Amino acid sequence: MNQVSIGIAIANTHGSVDTEQIYSFIESQEGNFETYKLVPPPGSIFAAGIDYKLILDIAGSATSIASILWLAYDKFIAPKKKKNKSAGIVIIIQKDNGANDQFWIGHTDNSKEIFIQTFSKKVDGIRRSRVPGESTNRSIEELRHMELWVRRK
């Protein structure tokens, strides 16, 4: 598998956080990754659990991405958590066997060090997986060509 697909959603902030600021912040960071944002056609009603995807290249650092995600949470969401203690960043790592690894920074994942270590191990495990990366590679290619998803970085 050459790449790892990581779905991202900003959860339970109830409008107190500007998601665009978070996504722009992630994109402004150095790293070997691409980002895509879900952009439904004008006038359509669309509900999605994941509205932002990060594609980490094989050469990209999982530890670096984990640190960027934690920093985005710490900078934009943590200071506003008074109203909702479960506000955070939901992260879903797509595995080629159909399963996913999920993290929720600020809710179930409250330790920066443990999150970064666990996230990095999961991504590295996917990279070393014996399962061929065909379905993940296919879904990444579809993402790149779907009109609903717009590449941002």
MOWOJO-V825247 format. One record per residue. RES is the residue in one small letter. SS is DSSP state (A for helix, B for strand, O for the rest). PHI is phi in whole degrees, -180 to 180 (999 if undefined). OMEGA is omega in whole degrees, -180 to 180 (none if undefined). Layout:
res=RES ss=SS phi=PHI omega=OMEGA
res=RES ss=SS phi=PHI omega=OMEGA
This chain:
res=m ss=O phi=999 omega=-178
res=n ss=O phi=-91 omega=-175
res=q ss=B phi=-137 omega=178
res=v ss=B phi=-124 omega=179
res=s ss=B phi=-94 omega=-178
res=i ss=B phi=-126 omega=177
res=g ss=B phi=-87 omega=-177
res=i ss=B phi=-135 omega=175
res=a ss=B phi=-141 omega=175
res=i ss=B phi=-91 omega=-170
res=a ss=B phi=-115 omega=169
res=n ss=O phi=57 omega=177
res=t ss=O phi=-93 omega=175
res=h ss=O phi=50 omega=176
res=g ss=O phi=81 omega=-178
res=s ss=O phi=-82 omega=-178
res=v ss=O phi=-127 omega=177
res=d ss=O phi=-87 omega=-178
res=t ss=A phi=-61 omega=179
res=e ss=A phi=-61 omega=177
res=q ss=A phi=-62 omega=-180
res=i ss=A phi=-65 omega=-179
res=y ss=A phi=-65 omega=178
res=s ss=A phi=-64 omega=178
res=f ss=A phi=-62 omega=179
res=i ss=A phi=-59 omega=-178
res=e ss=A phi=-67 omega=-179
res=s ss=A phi=-78 omega=-177
res=q ss=O phi=-84 omega=177
res=e ss=O phi=-70 omega=177
res=g ss=O phi=163 omega=-178
res=n ss=O phi=-95 omega=-178
res=f ss=B phi=-151 omega=174
res=e ss=B phi=-114 omega=175
res=t ss=B phi=-128 omega=179
res=y ss=B phi=-135 omega=179
res=k ss=B phi=-118 omega=176
res=l ss=B phi=-73 omega=-179
res=v ss=O phi=-131 omega=180
res=p ss=O phi=-65 omega=177
res=p ss=O phi=-60 omega=179
res=p ss=O phi=-55 omega=178
res=g ss=O phi=84 omega=-180
res=s ss=O phi=-91 omega=176
res=i ss=O phi=-102 omega=-172
res=f ss=O phi=-144 omega=177
res=a ss=O phi=-119 omega=-179
res=a ss=O phi=-143 omega=176
res=g ss=O phi=-74 omega=180
res=i ss=O phi=-116 omega=-180
res=d ss=O phi=-121 omega=-179
res=y ss=B phi=-149 omega=179
res=k ss=B phi=-130 omega=177
res=l ss=B phi=-119 omega=178
res=i ss=B phi=-108 omega=-178
res=l ss=B phi=-93 omega=178
res=d ss=B phi=-71 omega=-179
res=i ss=O phi=-55 omega=-179
res=a ss=O phi=-85 omega=-179
res=g ss=O phi=-73 omega=-178
res=s ss=O phi=-87 omega=177
res=a ss=A phi=-64 omega=179
res=t ss=A phi=-64 omega=179
res=s ss=A phi=-64 omega=179
res=i ss=A phi=-64 omega=179
res=a ss=A phi=-60 omega=179
res=s ss=A phi=-65 omega=178
res=i ss=A phi=-63 omega=-179
res=l ss=A phi=-63 omega=179
res=w ss=A phi=-65 omega=180
res=l ss=A phi=-62 omega=177
res=a ss=A phi=-61 omega=177
res=y ss=A phi=-62 omega=-176
res=d ss=A phi=-63 omega=-177
res=k ss=A phi=-81 omega=-171
res=f ss=A phi=-106 omega=-174
res=i ss=A phi=-106 omega=-176
res=a ss=A phi=-53 omega=-180
res=p ss=A phi=-65 omega=-176
res=k ss=A phi=-111 omega=-174
res=k ss=O phi=-79 omega=-176
res=k ss=O phi=-56 omega=-176
res=k ss=O phi=-76 omega=-175
res=n ss=O phi=-140 omega=-175
res=k ss=O phi=-70 omega=180
res=s ss=O phi=-97 omega=178
res=a ss=O phi=-61 omega=180
res=g ss=B phi=176 omega=179
res=i ss=B phi=-117 omega=176
res=v ss=B phi=-91 omega=-178
res=i ss=B phi=-127 omega=178
res=i ss=B phi=-124 omega=178
res=i ss=B phi=-97 omega=-179
res=q ss=B phi=-80 omega=176
res=k ss=O phi=-106 omega=-174
res=d ss=O phi=-72 omega=-180
res=n ss=O phi=-86 omega=178
res=g ss=O phi=96 omega=178
res=a ss=O phi=-85 omega=177
res=n ss=B phi=-132 omega=168
res=d ss=B phi=-105 omega=-176
res=q ss=B phi=-123 omega=176
res=f ss=B phi=-130 omega=176
res=w ss=B phi=-140 omega=-179
res=i ss=B phi=-64 omega=179
res=g ss=O phi=96 omega=179
res=h ss=O phi=-127 omega=178
res=t ss=O phi=-88 omega=178
res=d ss=B phi=-110 omega=-175
res=n ss=O phi=-111 omega=179
res=s ss=O phi=-113 omega=-179
res=k ss=A phi=-57 omega=-176
res=e ss=A phi=-64 omega=-180
res=i ss=A phi=-67 omega=178
res=f ss=A phi=-59 omega=-178
res=i ss=A phi=-60 omega=-180
res=q ss=A phi=-65 omega=-178
res=t ss=A phi=-67 omega=179
res=f ss=A phi=-58 omega=-179
res=s ss=A phi=-61 omega=178
res=k ss=A phi=-63 omega=-180
res=k ss=A phi=-64 omega=-180
res=v ss=A phi=-64 omega=179
res=d ss=A phi=-64 omega=176
res=g ss=A phi=-64 omega=178
res=i ss=A phi=-65 omega=180
res=r ss=A phi=-62 omega=-178
res=r ss=O phi=-92 omega=-176
res=s ss=O phi=-58 omega=176
res=r ss=O phi=-80 omega=180
res=v ss=O phi=-71 omega=179
res=p ss=O phi=-57 omega=-176
res=g ss=O phi=-87 omega=-174
res=e ss=A phi=-61 omega=-176
res=s ss=A phi=-69 omega=177
res=t ss=A phi=-67 omega=179
res=n ss=A phi=-62 omega=179
res=r ss=A phi=-65 omega=-179
res=s ss=A phi=-67 omega=177
res=i ss=A phi=-67 omega=178
res=e ss=A phi=-64 omega=177
res=e ss=A phi=-63 omega=178
res=l ss=A phi=-57 omega=-178
res=r ss=A phi=-65 omega=-176
res=h ss=A phi=-111 omega=179
res=m ss=O phi=-82 omega=-180
res=e ss=O phi=-71 omega=180
res=l ss=O phi=-71 omega=-178
res=w ss=B phi=-111 omega=-179
res=v ss=B phi=-115 omega=178
res=r ss=B phi=-73 omega=-179
res=r ss=O phi=-113 omega=178
res=k ss=O phi=-137 omega=none
